[in-house]
Amino acid sequence: MPATYGVSALSWPGTSSATARSGPRFEGKDTPKICLEAALGGSPGNAAGSNDEAAAAAARRIGQLGVSHVISGGGPIPWEESRLQDTMGHLKSNGLVLANLMIAGFPNAIYNRPGRDRDIDNVIQSIRAAGNVGLPVIEYNWYAHRAMEGYFEQTGRAGAGWTGFAYG
């Protein structure tokens, strides 16, 4: 009997159990995407001089999954064009494309505290730098409701970690 590709394969639109077992699916608009964190050395959040060999190995692992586009945290703001270009070039030299950076580090703007105007200027400068180097997507989070009360780390079955919650 041919191998089954899992429950997720059976839930794809237009997929019957017969087609899920007949062979691998080819990539299309409904293909599930893979997200993987990896230390790629040249990313903006990593220190300069990271191990190029380790970064190349991480890029190879990502490429073996069929992934070519990377999302990452953007590191401290304000971003500089030269740093973004270095990051994009490093990824490109390893066969990857930087597709999205998360911009963070502006709590004074989020909470309307002193220093908010400087935070906003840093965000604007970062967005402009990203646009100037051709970064297609910047992801951000302006949420002020970062509720942490009542949440705690738990250890579950087989040592798996999860977030627990309790009122009061």
N, C-alpha and C positions, 0 to 999 in steps of 0.2 A: 504494500500500500504506500502511495507517495506521502511525503512528509506534509504535515499541516503547518500553516504559517501563523497560527494563533487566532485568538478571538478577535483581535483588532482587524485582521484580514477579512474575517467574515462580516464585519460591520461596515466595511467600505460600501458606498453606494453602488448598486448594480453588481455586487459580488455575491455569488451563491456559494454554498459549501463545495460544490463541484469545481468551480473555478479557483477557489482558494487552495485546493489540493492539487491542481493540475500543473503548477509551476510558479515561478516567481512572477510577480507583477512588475510591469515596467512603470517608470516614473511618469506621473501625470499630475494634473491639478489637485487630485484627491489623495495623492501619496502622502502618508504621514511624514513629518519632518523630524529630524534628530537634533537635539540640543546637547552639547557636550562642553564642559568647562575644561580648559587646558592652559597651562602656562606656556605661552608662546614667545617668551623672551622679549620681543620688541614691542609688546603692547604698552599703551600709555601708562597703565597702572603699575608696571613692573620696573624695577630698578635698571639703570643702564648697565651694560656689561653682562647681561644674563648669558647663561651658557647656550651658545648657538647650536651645539650638538643636541642638547635636550630639547630646544625649541624646534629643531628640524625633525626630531623623533616624534614630538607631539603633533606637528603638522602632518607627518606621514600617517599617524594613527587616524587623524581626522579625515585625511584624504581616502584612506582605506574604507571608510564608512560611506564614501561617495559625497561627502560634504565639501563644498568649495567656498562657501561664504560664511564669515565669522561675525558674531556679535560679541561685544566685550564691554566691560566697564571702562570709562574714559580716563580714569586717573584724576589727579588734582586739577582744579580750574584756577585760572584761565588756561585753556589749551593754547598751544603755540603751533603755528603751521608747520614748523620744522619737525617738531615731535610727531605730529600726525603723519607727515610725509614719511618719516623714518619708520613708523609703525606699519603704514600701508605698504611700503617697500619691502620691509622684512617679511610680512605675510605673503606678499606677491612672490618673493624669491623662494618661498616654500610652497607655492602653488595654491595659495588661499587669497581671498578677497575680503577686505574689511567692509562689511555691509552696514553696521550699526554700532554706535557707541552710546552708552548710558552716561548722561551728564548728571553729576551729583555734587554735593558739597556746598550748598547754599542755604543753610538752615536759617540764617538771619532774614533772608527774603521770605522763606516759607512762613516763619513765625512773626514777621514784621518787627524784628528787633533792631537795635542800633547796628549799623553796618549793612543793612539790607540793600542800600543803593550800591555799595561796593560789590555785594554778591550778584546783584542784577547785572552790573557792568561786566563782571567776570563771565556770567552766562552768555551775555550778548557777544562778548569777545570770542568765547569758545565756539558759539554757533557760526560766527563769521569765519573763523579759522577753518572750521569743518567744511563750510561751503566753499571756501577758496581752494581747498585741496580735493574737492569732489566727493566727500563722504556723503553717501545718499540719504542716510537716516541718522537722526539723533533722537534718542529716547530720553524722556525726563519724567520726573515725578514731583509735582508740586503739592502733594497731599499733606495737610497739616494734621490729619487725624491718625497719628501713628500710635494707636492704642496698644499699650504693652501690658497694662495692668491685668492680672489674672492669667497670663500666659506663662508657661514654664516648659522646660525640656523634660521629656520622658524617654525612658528606654523600654522598648517593647519586645515582642517575640524575636528571638535570635539576635538580640542586641540592636535591633533597628531603632533609630531615633525618630521621634515624632514630637509635635507640639501639643501639649495638654492645655486645658483651660479650666478655670474654676471661678465662679462668681465669689466676690468677698474675700 
